[in-house]
């Protein structure tokens, strides 16, 4: 196997183990919030920390020289040229409330570029995978299928997903931008997990996605899955996707959504 395939195999096995642990050990009354980050609504549970620790431990057992970037602080340098970008629970608030749209996201980068990604959605029974140059797949009963984004969907007929930040001021500005987007699209969906939205886009369940404030651990695996499914994932006006703005869609739809957003000053909080 190639290096990307080897890394993907490890990512999938580890994401599935972490997903099973998160389902099996979730307290009946919901996990305790142990910390808030950017605001009182930006929560971390003990299960986030436990899952990240498990993921790093499992990967380090197989590849002790690799580096890590984890949402919950598991950031470590490595000397191999491979770095793992981890979100142990993308959609923590959904997990907290026992809503199904949360996921374990693990991507492997080689020299700064994602080459393998796995997104495990235990409550959906779905695993999304991609290796650079090898396409994107959905593994779920009754079998595995290749993913392909919807392309050239007119914006007026596009189902568009988005999300909101945690700070009140940013949310207010995002609501203003949304009022400019909503009249021009079929409808808006807000699921609460960036990587779930990206995988839904890759699977053709959504036509486009945009959000301000998402981080590398939110997008690393999901963006690769979208790209390998034929989609574009970029920022505004040629910038790379990142915290300022991430836009994802199939060909044709991407350009239309990008141009609409560019008129709405979406980078201003």
C-alpha positions as CSV (number, residue, x, y, z in Angstrom):
1,X,0.0,0.0,0.0
2,X,1.0,3.6,-0.5
3,X,1.8,5.9,2.5
4,X,-1.6,7.6,2.1
5,X,-3.4,4.2,2.2
6,X,-1.5,3.1,5.2
7,X,-2.3,6.3,7.0
8,X,-6.0,6.0,6.0
9,X,-6.2,2.5,7.4
10,X,-4.9,3.7,10.8
11,X,-7.2,6.7,10.8
12,X,-10.3,4.6,10.1
13,X,-9.5,2.0,12.7
14,X,-8.7,4.6,15.3
15,X,-11.8,6.8,14.5
16,X,-14.0,3.7,14.8
17,X,-12.5,2.8,18.2
18,X,-13.0,6.3,19.5
19,X,-16.5,6.4,18.2
20,X,-17.5,3.1,19.9
21,X,-16.0,4.4,23.2
22,X,-17.9,7.7,22.9
23,X,-21.2,5.8,22.4
24,X,-20.6,3.1,25.0
25,X,-19.3,5.4,27.8
26,X,-21.6,8.4,27.3
27,X,-23.3,8.9,30.7
28,X,-27.0,8.3,30.7
29,X,-27.7,11.8,31.8
30,X,-25.2,13.3,29.4
31,X,-21.5,14.1,29.9
32,X,-20.3,16.8,32.3
33,X,-19.1,20.0,30.9
34,X,-15.5,20.4,32.2
35,X,-14.5,23.7,30.5
36,X,-15.7,26.5,28.3
37,X,-13.4,28.0,25.7
38,X,-14.3,31.1,23.7
39,X,-17.7,31.7,25.4
40,X,-20.0,29.9,27.8
41,X,-21.7,28.1,24.9
42,X,-18.3,26.8,23.6
43,X,-18.1,23.7,25.7
44,X,-15.6,20.8,26.3
45,X,-16.7,17.6,28.0
46,X,-14.5,15.0,29.7
47,X,-15.4,12.7,26.8
48,X,-13.8,15.1,24.3
49,X,-10.6,14.8,26.3
50,X,-10.8,11.0,26.8
51,X,-11.4,10.5,23.0
52,X,-8.5,12.7,22.0
53,X,-6.2,10.9,24.5
54,X,-7.3,7.5,23.1
55,X,-6.7,8.6,19.5
56,X,-3.2,9.9,20.2
57,X,-2.3,6.9,22.1
58,X,-3.4,4.5,19.4
59,X,-1.6,6.4,16.6
60,X,1.5,6.8,18.6
61,X,1.7,3.0,19.2
62,X,1.9,2.5,15.5
63,X,3.8,5.7,14.5
64,X,5.8,7.1,17.4
65,X,7.6,9.8,15.3
66,X,4.5,11.6,14.0
67,X,3.2,14.9,15.2
68,X,-0.3,15.9,16.3
69,X,-2.7,18.8,16.2
70,X,-5.7,18.2,18.5
71,X,-8.6,20.4,19.3
72,X,-8.4,19.7,23.0
73,X,-4.7,20.5,23.4
74,X,-3.0,17.3,22.1
75,X,-0.5,19.3,20.1
76,X,2.9,17.7,19.7
77,X,5.8,18.1,17.3
78,X,7.0,15.1,15.3
79,X,10.0,14.4,13.1
80,X,8.5,12.1,10.5
81,X,6.9,14.7,8.2
82,X,3.4,13.3,9.1
83,X,1.0,15.2,11.3
84,X,-2.4,14.0,12.5
85,X,-5.2,16.6,12.8
86,X,-7.8,15.5,15.3
87,X,-11.2,16.6,16.4
88,X,-12.3,14.0,18.9
89,X,-15.9,15.1,18.9
90,X,-16.9,17.6,16.1
91,X,-20.4,18.7,17.3
92,X,-19.8,18.5,21.0
93,X,-23.1,20.3,21.8
94,X,-24.9,17.7,19.7
95,X,-23.2,15.0,21.7
96,X,-24.0,16.7,24.9
97,X,-27.7,16.8,24.0
98,X,-27.7,13.3,22.5
99,X,-28.4,14.5,19.0
100,X,-27.0,12.2,16.3
101,X,-25.0,14.7,14.2
102,X,-21.5,14.5,15.8
103,X,-18.4,12.8,14.5
104,X,-14.8,11.8,15.2
105,X,-12.6,13.4,12.6
106,X,-9.0,12.3,11.9
107,X,-6.8,13.5,9.1
108,X,-3.2,12.8,8.3
109,X,-1.0,15.4,6.7
110,X,2.3,14.9,4.9
111,X,4.5,18.0,4.7
112,X,1.5,20.1,5.5
113,X,-1.0,18.7,3.0
114,X,-3.8,16.3,4.0
115,X,-3.4,12.9,2.3
116,X,-5.9,10.8,4.3
117,X,-9.0,11.5,6.2
118,X,-11.6,9.5,8.1
119,X,-14.9,10.8,9.6
120,X,-16.7,8.4,11.9
121,X,-20.4,9.1,12.7
122,X,-21.4,6.4,15.2
123,X,-25.0,7.4,15.7
124,X,-25.5,7.3,11.9
125,X,-23.6,4.1,11.4
126,X,-21.5,5.8,8.7
127,X,-17.7,6.1,8.0
128,X,-16.5,8.5,5.4
129,X,-13.0,8.1,4.0
130,X,-10.6,9.6,1.4
131,X,-7.0,9.2,0.4
132,X,-5.4,11.8,-1.8
133,X,-5.9,10.8,-5.4
134,X,-8.0,7.8,-4.5
135,X,-11.5,9.2,-4.3
136,X,-13.9,9.3,-1.4
137,X,-16.1,6.6,0.0
138,X,-19.0,6.1,2.3
139,X,-19.0,2.9,4.3
140,X,-22.5,2.1,5.7
141,X,-25.0,-0.7,5.5
142,X,-25.7,-2.3,3.1
143,X,-22.3,-1.6,1.6
144,X,-19.7,0.9,0.4
145,X,-20.3,3.5,-2.2
146,X,-18.2,6.1,-4.0
147,X,-19.0,9.7,-3.2
148,X,-19.7,12.5,-5.7
149,X,-20.8,16.0,-5.0
150,X,-23.7,17.6,-6.8
151,X,-22.4,19.9,-9.5
152,X,-23.8,22.9,-11.4
153,X,-26.8,23.2,-9.1
154,X,-28.3,26.7,-9.6
155,X,-28.0,28.7,-6.4
156,X,-31.7,29.3,-6.3
157,X,-32.2,25.5,-6.1
158,X,-29.3,24.8,-3.7
159,X,-29.6,23.4,-0.2
160,X,-26.9,25.2,1.7
161,X,-25.5,24.4,5.1
162,X,-23.8,26.8,7.5
163,X,-22.9,27.2,11.1
164,X,-22.4,30.0,13.7
165,X,-19.6,31.1,16.0
166,X,-19.8,31.2,19.8
167,X,-19.2,34.9,20.4
168,X,-22.4,37.0,20.5
169,X,-21.0,39.7,18.2
170,X,-19.9,37.2,15.6
171,X,-23.2,35.5,15.7
172,X,-25.1,38.7,15.1
173,X,-22.9,39.5,12.1
174,X,-23.4,36.0,10.7
175,X,-27.1,36.4,11.0
176,X,-26.9,39.5,8.9
177,X,-24.9,37.6,6.2
178,X,-27.5,34.8,6.3
179,X,-30.3,37.2,5.6
180,X,-28.5,38.1,2.4
181,X,-28.0,34.4,1.5
182,X,-31.4,32.9,2.3
183,X,-33.5,34.7,-0.4
184,X,-31.1,33.4,-3.0
185,X,-31.0,29.7,-2.2
186,X,-33.5,26.8,-1.9
187,X,-33.0,26.7,1.9
188,X,-30.5,26.7,4.7
189,X,-29.5,23.8,7.1
190,X,-27.7,24.2,10.4
191,X,-26.6,20.8,11.7
192,X,-24.0,21.8,14.3
193,X,-21.0,19.9,13.0
194,X,-18.7,21.2,10.3
195,X,-17.3,17.8,9.3
196,X,-20.8,16.2,9.2
197,X,-21.9,19.0,6.9
198,X,-18.8,18.5,4.6
199,X,-19.4,14.8,4.4
200,X,-23.1,15.4,3.7
201,X,-22.0,17.7,0.8
202,X,-19.7,15.0,-0.5
203,X,-22.5,12.5,-0.4
204,X,-24.9,14.7,-2.3
205,X,-27.2,15.4,0.6
206,X,-26.3,19.1,0.5
207,X,-25.3,21.3,-2.4
208,X,-23.1,23.8,-0.6
209,X,-21.6,24.8,2.8
210,X,-20.1,28.0,4.2
211,X,-19.0,29.0,7.6
212,X,-16.7,31.6,9.4
213,X,-14.6,30.5,12.3
214,X,-13.9,26.8,11.6
215,X,-10.5,25.5,12.5
216,X,-8.1,23.0,10.9
217,X,-9.3,20.2,13.1
218,X,-12.9,20.9,12.0
219,X,-12.1,20.8,8.3
220,X,-9.0,18.7,7.6
221,X,-10.6,15.3,7.0
222,X,-14.0,16.6,5.7
223,X,-12.4,19.0,3.2
224,X,-10.3,16.2,1.7
225,X,-13.4,14.0,1.4
226,X,-15.2,16.8,-0.4
227,X,-12.3,17.4,-2.8
228,X,-11.9,13.7,-3.6
229,X,-15.7,13.7,-4.3
230,X,-15.1,16.4,-6.9
231,X,-15.9,19.5,-4.9
232,X,-14.0,22.7,-4.1
233,X,-13.1,23.9,-0.6
234,X,-11.7,27.4,-0.5
235,X,-11.9,30.8,1.2
236,X,-13.0,34.1,-0.2
237,X,-11.3,35.8,-3.3
238,X,-8.7,33.1,-3.8
239,X,-7.7,32.7,-0.1
240,X,-7.4,29.2,1.3
241,X,-10.2,27.8,3.4
242,X,-9.7,28.6,7.0
243,X,-11.1,30.5,10.1
244,X,-11.8,33.6,8.1
245,X,-14.2,31.8,5.8
246,X,-14.6,28.3,4.4
247,X,-16.8,27.7,1.3
248,X,-17.4,24.3,-0.1
249,X,-19.6,23.1,-3.1
250,X,-19.5,21.3,-6.4
251,X,-18.4,23.0,-9.6
252,X,-20.7,25.8,-10.7
253,X,-22.5,26.0,-7.4
254,X,-19.2,27.0,-5.7
255,X,-18.7,30.0,-7.9
256,X,-22.2,31.2,-7.5
257,X,-22.2,31.0,-3.7
258,X,-18.7,32.5,-3.5
259,X,-19.9,35.5,-5.6
260,X,-23.0,36.0,-3.5
261,X,-21.0,35.9,-0.2
262,X,-18.4,38.3,-1.6
263,X,-21.1,40.9,-1.9
264,X,-22.1,40.5,1.7
265,X,-18.9,41.4,3.5
266,X,-18.8,38.1,5.4
267,X,-15.3,38.6,6.9
268,X,-16.5,41.5,9.1
269,X,-17.5,40.8,12.7
